[in-house]
Amino acid sequence: MVGLVVVSHSAKAAEGICDVAAEMGSAEAEIVAAGGDEDGSIGTSAPRIQDAIEQARDDDGVVVLVDLGSAVMNTELAIEMLEAEDDDVRIADAPILEGTLNAAVNAAGSKATLESVVEAAEDAREYRKLN
């Protein structure tokens, strides 16, 4: 199953997004929060993200969802720091909450692939809340 990592500048936000995605999307998907920096304050941490990727990772890969620009930078650094090949880790260009929810639903499916989970997450960019 494709694992998911949620990277937010806030540990509480990352955990909350994981909770929503597990409850409304699929509790079967492996969804790991990587929020805040090493001392618990606002920010992101490449080692914390690396640990989350390793926790969520299995044979099908990992999709990482991020909130702000420096989260992307630290996620890219975390991917570079991985011991094994990094070709099974992708960053989705998606809204973090809606993208994580879509990704969780797709990842729990028996035919999910790394590409299908990224696509499901990125499809959330098109959602409108108001007409």
Beta strands, then each sheet from edge to edge (+ up, - down):
strand 1: 3-8
strand 2: 31-35
strand 3: 62-66
strand 4: 89-92
sheet 1: 2+ 1+ 3+ 4+
end
